[in-house]
Amino acid sequence: MGRKIRQTKKEKKEEEEIMEDLTIITKTQRVLKERLQHIGDSILTGGVDNMEKYKYLIGQAHAIQLTLQEISNLLNNKEQKDESGNVVDLSRGTKN
């Protein structure tokens, strides 16, 4: 019975670590989306006064979009299977 308790504590710790990682990822995504919105607003409201700035902002927007897509792809893989082969629902933890 003691072994079962240790496994449960270990699983709980792993679940907490996953949730901490997801919190960091979620905050990073939010910051990137806000930056992307700010770039779009700057371009649309005439905040760009020359072609050099325009190209720079378009490059930043493109890099942010690629980063957001890569994060999304990595999260989709994590949702499908965790390292032990179990399906993971990121909002509820590990399911067997």
Secondary structure, DSSP 8 states (H G I E B T S, - for coil): -HHHHHHHHHHHHHHHHHHHHHHHHHHHHHHHHHHHHHHHHHHHTT---SHHHHHHHHHHHHHHHHHHHHHHHHHHHHHH--TTS--EETTTEE--
